[in-house]
């Protein structure tokens, strides 16, 4: 009876794989773009100078835009699992 020799390769650290993955980079780019667009939306929708806007309004729209950017890249449909 012959057996094939099993060659095991050591896997990288999970955190290292996550950091170097293309999906994380894409997610970060989309989150930042969404946050920027949320800020721009607040600025143009209110029609006032940035110094006159309440920080609560700005942060609300920035976080909403960041969440939408995160959802676009990490939703099941974005991964082809619809």
N, C-alpha and C positions, 0 to 999 in steps of 0.2 A: 504494500500500500504506500502510495506516494502522497506527500503533503506539500503544498506550496508554502513557501516562507511568507509570512504576513509581515509586511513592512508598515510600521506605524510612524506617522510623522507627528511631531509635537505641534499642537495648535497654538496660535498666538493668544495673548490675553484678550478676554472679551471686550474690555474697555478699549484696548488698542485697536481691535477690529472695528468697534463702533466709531471711534474717532476718525479712522482712515477710510471709512466707507463713504461712497459717493452719495448715499441717501441722506446721511446726516448733513453733509455740506449743502445739498439741495434744500433740505428742510430749513437750515439756518438762513439761506439766501431768501427763501420764500417768506419766512417769518419776519425778517428785517424789511423786505419789500412791503409786506402787508402792514407793518407798523408805520412805515413811512407814508403809505397811501392813506392810512387812517388819520395821520396827522394832517396831511394835505387836505383830506376831506373836511376835517374840522375847521381848518383855516379858511377854505373857500365857502363852506356852507354857512358859517357865521358872518362872514364879510367884515370882520373886525381885525384889528392888529393883534398879533400874538400876545402882546403884553396885557391886552384887555380880556383875553379868554381865561376862563377858570381852569385851573390845572385838572380838576375832576373831569371836565368835559374832554380835555385833551387826552388824558390817560385812558378814559373809557374807550374812546375811538381808536387809540393806539393799540390797546390790548385786544379789542375786537378785530382789528386788522391783522394783528399778529396771530390770533387764533385761526382766522380764515386762512392765512398763509400756511400755518401748521396743518390744518385740516386738508388743504389741497394736496399736500405732499404725503400725508400719512393716512388718508382715508382708504378703505378697502378697495374702492374703485381705482384709486391711483396706483394700487399694487396689482391690479388686474384680477381681483377676486369678486367682481360684481356678479 
